[in-house]
Amino acid sequence: MDTGRKLSPVNSIKKQFSVPCGAPKSKFLSVKRLISPFFRFTKLDLQGIRWRFGCIAFPSAVIAERRSQCSDRLLDLALVLIERTRRTPVPAVLMERGVPEWINRWPGEHYRLLTALVQELAPQRVVEIGTFTGMSSMAITAALPAAGRLTTFDIMHWSEIAKAQGGANSEPTCFRAEDFTTGTVTQVVADLADLRTAQAYAEVLRNAEFIFVDGPKDGVFERRLLDNFRVIGLHAGTLLMFDDIRLLNMVEIWDEIDLPKLDLTGFGHFTGTGLVEWQ
Ligand SMILES: C[S@@+](CC[C@H](N)C(=O)[O-])C[C@H]1O[C@@H](n2cnc3c(N)ncnc32)[C@H](O)[C@@H]1O
């Protein structure tokens, strides 16, 4: 009887690949009938084989579905990036500005990966969401080609963040006021979770060849951001990198992204690094 209820993706896969207990066993029985003469003189437990097959088939179907979401471009890029990141130190300008030593760690941190990725793509336009103290902004700008530009979005001005972060033992920001005079990096104080704001910056977002998403990870913002990207329509091929995809608030959002994607955590940030190819 069709109850009209839609099965969840997991249950529909389970249904396709398992032989449910109590359900008609005709298919299984006919296979059993076919192969049982060969096993007549053994103690092989066909029932056991059936049970085990049921257990194996379900998770492997799920894994197969996830794997199919990667694209050749992302796989090729990942291979090149691993090789490049290995020989790419954090740009000297960051060390000169007193960043903590751990930013050089790789795998584990993602700053070297960011620099390597920008070197590899040589993009003219990059967008970052989540300026904070400018560590990732500097890792990106140091690798941009001569005419390359970074627009970094935050809900706080970099100087306010510096004031809030400043303490006796830490450098409050990587930025200096003069960084914003050359045009290479521009900070925009705006919340892209708001559709009208996203529409106001649609040109900037659409022109970006690479978007680094490192915002609040509050379980709401990133989902809205993705919805807004869909409304304004990013260009096909735009590369996105999501930070912290293994944090609890991000696991489901990352899982829901129905685009070619690759979890690069093992070669990025230990809290999760995900690449997405916009289509
Ligand atoms: C993890 S920090 C970014 C770290 C930075 N990308 C780095 O690697 O140095 C997150 C930043 O997201 C900012 N943020 C919070 N809500 C935001 C929003 N709605 N839009 C943009 N940025 C937001 C916070 O103010 C904070 O500066």
The ligand as a Gaussian input file, in Angstrom:
#p B3LYP/6-31G(d) Opt

LIG

0 1
 C       36.508000      32.731000      12.775000
 S       36.457000      34.432000      12.589000
 C       37.228000      34.685000      11.033000
 C       38.698000      34.363000      11.092000
 C       39.495000      34.861000       9.914000
 N       38.922000      34.466000       8.660000
 C       40.892000      34.327000      10.003000
 O       41.151000      33.180000       9.595000
 O       41.755000      35.035000      10.484000
 C       34.784000      34.738000      12.285000
 C       34.450000      36.179000      11.952000
 O       33.138000      36.178000      11.431000
 C       32.549000      37.402000      11.784000
 N       31.102000      37.342000      11.602000
 C       30.146000      37.004000      12.502000
 N       28.935000      37.115000      11.932000
 C       29.142000      37.499000      10.661000
 C       28.286000      37.786000       9.551000
 N       26.972000      37.673000       9.662000
 N       28.846000      38.180000       8.382000
 C       30.193000      38.264000       8.251000
 N       31.049000      38.020000       9.259000
 C       30.523000      37.648000      10.440000
 C       33.007000      37.633000      13.211000
 O       32.869000      39.016000      13.535000
 C       34.449000      37.160000      13.129000
 O       35.301000      38.237000      12.868000

